[in-house]
């Protein structure tokens, strides 16, 4: 099946784990590859089987869910992670999101919610238990407030960025603004530093992406 979603499950409670597996196996689009009772075992499964999704508890022996998530993140693995847990604390939720976990569900979640979560994260979307939706809103608001953007640039830097979006060279920008070439290059460096842009084409990509906002 081309659209089949492969899954591994990890939870240190055998009855819960097997019940979850049996329920998910009834879904025609899902294929349960394996299950584990500790973090180290499921991490090896993820490396060996490369499942589409891994559903993990946070509290597990040997390695907890956070440790597994860190290893998956540093290993550049494509497996999407979902935490299915009893933890409702906002600080734990935030840590999970910062580690790249796409789904966060409480163990009281219905099967329909779990299925919806799996399908959402496969589509590269975040999904959290309805009771925790406020946490996700707060996190997104905080990221928006902290992320560098056009608001951090001076009027002159915004003008330079607008001209970059028009494919003007530094020499052409200097002529248009009646400043030296060196001054334009300084503006470019300052913009990159403020926006945390790295790489030879990062500034141009950013300028083009925000061209409409610079008019």
matplotlib code that plots the C-alpha trace (Angstrom):
import matplotlib.pyplot as plt

x = [0.0, 1.6, 0.1, 0.7, 1.9, 4.4, 4.4, 6.4, 5.1, 7.0, 5.5, 6.7, 3.2, 2.6, -1.2, -1.5, 1.0, -0.7, -4.1, -2.9, -1.3, -4.4, -6.6, -4.2, -3.9, -7.6, -6.9, -6.4, -3.8, -1.6, 1.1, 2.5, 6.1, 7.1, 6.7, 9.1, 9.0, 12.0, 13.5, 16.8, 14.9, 12.6, 15.5, 17.2, 13.9, 13.6, 17.2, 16.7, 13.1, 12.8, 9.1, 6.9, 5.8, 7.0, 4.4, 6.3, 5.7, 7.8, 8.5, 10.3, 13.2, 16.8, 16.0, 13.1, 11.1, 13.1, 16.4, 15.0, 13.7, 17.2, 18.9, 16.3, 16.8, 20.6, 20.6, 18.6, 16.0, 12.8, 10.5, 7.9, 7.5, 4.3, 4.3, 1.4, 1.7, 0.1, 2.1, 0.0, 2.6, 3.2, 6.9, 7.1, 5.0, 7.3, 10.4, 8.8, 8.0, 11.5, 12.9, 10.9, 8.0, 5.1, 2.3, 1.5, -1.4, -2.7, -3.3, -6.9, -7.2, -9.7, -8.6, -10.0, -7.8, -4.7, -5.5, -6.1, -2.8, -0.9, -2.3, -1.6, 2.0, 2.5, 1.3, 4.0, 1.5, 1.5, -1.3, -2.0, -4.7, -7.6, -7.1, -3.5, -4.3, -3.7, -0.1, 0.5, -1.0, 1.2, 4.3, 3.6, 3.0, 6.3, 8.2, 6.6, 7.6, 11.2, 11.9, 13.9, 12.0, 11.5, 10.5, 14.1, 15.6, 16.1, 14.4, 17.7, 18.2, 14.6, 15.3, 18.5, 16.5, 13.9, 16.5, 18.1, 14.6, 14.7, 17.9, 20.0, 23.8, 25.6, 27.1, 23.7, 22.2, 25.1, 24.4, 20.7, 21.1, 24.1, 26.3, 29.5, 29.8, 31.4, 28.4, 26.0, 28.1, 28.0, 24.2, 24.0, 26.2, 24.1, 20.8, 22.2, 23.2, 19.9, 17.9, 20.3, 20.8, 23.7, 24.9, 25.7, 22.1, 20.2, 19.8, 18.4, 16.0, 14.7, 14.4, 12.4, 10.2, 9.3, 9.2, 5.5, 6.1, 8.8, 6.8]
y = [0.0, 3.3, 5.4, 2.9, 4.5, 2.4, 2.7, 1.6, 1.8, 2.2, 2.0, 0.2, -1.0, -4.2, -4.2, -0.6, -1.1, -4.2, -2.7, 0.3, -1.9, -4.0, -0.8, 0.8, -2.5, -2.2, 1.0, 0.0, 2.6, 1.7, -1.0, -1.7, -2.8, -3.5, -2.5, -1.9, -1.6, 0.8, 3.8, 2.2, -0.7, 1.6, 3.9, 0.9, 0.0, 3.5, 3.3, -0.2, 0.0, 3.7, 3.8, 6.7, 7.4, 6.4, 6.6, 6.9, 7.3, 9.9, 7.9, 4.7, 2.7, 2.8, 5.9, 8.1, 9.7, 12.9, 11.0, 9.1, 12.4, 13.9, 11.0, 11.0, 14.7, 14.6, 11.5, 13.4, 10.7, 11.2, 9.4, 11.6, 11.4, 11.4, 11.4, 9.5, 10.3, 11.1, 14.3, 17.5, 20.0, 22.9, 22.9, 19.2, 19.9, 22.8, 20.7, 18.0, 20.6, 22.0, 18.5, 18.3, 16.1, 16.7, 15.2, 15.3, 13.2, 12.4, 8.7, 9.4, 10.2, 8.3, 6.1, 8.6, 11.3, 9.1, 8.2, 11.9, 12.8, 10.2, 11.4, 15.0, 14.5, 12.5, 15.6, 17.6, 19.3, 19.5, 17.8, 18.0, 16.8, 19.3, 19.9, 21.1, 23.3, 26.5, 25.3, 25.1, 28.6, 30.0, 28.3, 29.7, 33.2, 33.1, 31.9, 34.7, 37.3, 36.0, 35.3, 38.1, 39.8, 43.0, 44.8, 44.5, 46.4, 50.2, 52.1, 52.2, 48.5, 47.9, 50.0, 48.0, 44.8, 46.1, 46.8, 43.4, 41.9, 43.8, 42.0, 45.1, 44.6, 46.3, 48.8, 49.6, 50.0, 52.3, 54.5, 54.7, 55.5, 57.9, 56.0, 54.0, 50.4, 49.7, 51.2, 48.9, 45.9, 46.9, 47.1, 43.7, 42.2, 43.9, 42.7, 39.1, 39.3, 40.7, 38.1, 35.3, 34.5, 32.3, 31.2, 33.0, 33.1, 33.4, 37.2, 37.1, 34.3, 36.2, 39.4, 37.7, 35.9, 39.2, 41.4, 42.2, 43.5, 45.8, 47.8]
z = [0.0, -1.2, 1.6, 4.4, 7.6, 9.5, 13.3, 16.3, 19.9, 23.1, 26.6, 29.7, 30.6, 28.5, 28.8, 27.7, 24.9, 23.5, 23.8, 21.8, 19.2, 18.8, 18.4, 15.8, 13.8, 13.0, 11.1, 7.4, 6.7, 9.6, 9.9, 13.3, 12.8, 16.4, 20.1, 22.9, 26.7, 27.1, 25.3, 24.2, 22.4, 20.6, 19.6, 17.9, 16.3, 14.8, 13.5, 12.0, 10.7, 9.9, 10.7, 9.6, 13.2, 16.7, 19.5, 22.8, 26.5, 28.2, 31.3, 30.3, 31.7, 30.3, 28.2, 28.6, 25.8, 25.9, 25.5, 22.5, 20.9, 21.3, 19.6, 16.8, 16.3, 16.2, 14.0, 11.3, 11.3, 9.3, 11.8, 13.3, 17.1, 19.2, 22.9, 24.5, 28.1, 31.4, 31.9, 31.6, 32.8, 30.4, 31.0, 29.9, 26.9, 25.9, 26.2, 24.0, 21.3, 21.4, 20.8, 17.6, 18.8, 16.5, 18.5, 22.2, 23.5, 27.0, 27.7, 28.2, 24.5, 22.4, 19.5, 17.1, 18.6, 18.3, 14.7, 13.9, 15.6, 13.5, 10.3, 11.2, 12.1, 8.9, 7.1, 9.0, 11.3, 15.1, 17.0, 20.7, 23.0, 23.0, 26.7, 25.9, 22.9, 25.0, 25.6, 21.8, 21.3, 24.1, 22.6, 19.1, 20.4, 22.3, 19.3, 17.2, 19.8, 20.1, 16.4, 14.7, 11.9, 9.9, 13.1, 14.3, 11.3, 11.0, 8.2, 6.2, 6.6, 5.4, 2.4, 1.6, 2.0, -0.4, -3.0, -2.5, -3.2, -6.5, -7.4, -7.0, -6.4, -3.6, -6.0, -7.5, -3.9, -3.0, -6.0, -5.4, -1.7, -2.3, 0.1, -0.3, -1.4, 2.0, 3.8, 1.9, 2.7, 6.4, 6.2, 4.7, 7.5, 10.2, 8.6, 8.6, 12.2, 13.3, 11.4, 12.2, 8.6, 7.5, 4.1, 0.8, -0.4, 2.9, 2.7, -0.8, 0.0, 3.1, 1.0, -1.7, 0.8, 2.4, -0.7, -0.4, 3.2, 2.0, -0.5]

ax = plt.figure().add_subplot(projection="3d")
ax.plot(x, y, z, "-o")
ax.set_aspect("equal")
plt.show()
